[in-house]
Each structure stands twice: as structure tokens, then as C-alpha cells.
Amino acid sequence: MPDLPVKAEPVKERREGHEGKTNKEGYYEIFLHIHNEDSGTKIVVSADSAKKEITATYNPEDKVTKRQAAVDLVI
């Protein structure tokens, strides 16, 4: 679905969520500022009536590997 607002919100106090919109193909990117101590934090990604919870899983000692996740939402 094009031009659909998408939110990604950490379920942790004092952590900022962000919003984005899908492009014409229905894809989106959202960048969150995640700290080393946030490994294991739940993040809720939502658009329209779809919602999915993921966990930020990464090695806080690894400063080289990208900390990223792919989330597919079905509406």
C-alpha cells in the first residue's frame, strides 16, 4: 500500500519512536537511535490495523555489524 504511515516505537521509557511512509511499492525504512544497553528492548511496528512486535537483538560489543531488522506487515 503506497503512502501509508508506519510507526516504530520502542517499549522502553525515554526512548524515542519514529514514523515513516511507505513508498509507491509499499516499502518503508525507519531509523531508530538505539543504545548499547537497549539490546533486548521490544519495538512495536504498526501501520493502519497491522501491528508487530520485534525485539532489538544485537551484540552491544560489536561496533561494526549493522543493527537492523526487516518487518513485514500484512494489512
Secondary structure, DSSP 8 states (H G I E B T S, - for coil): -TT-EEEEEESSTT---EEEE--TTS---------GGGTT-EEEEEETTEEEEEE----TT-SSS----------
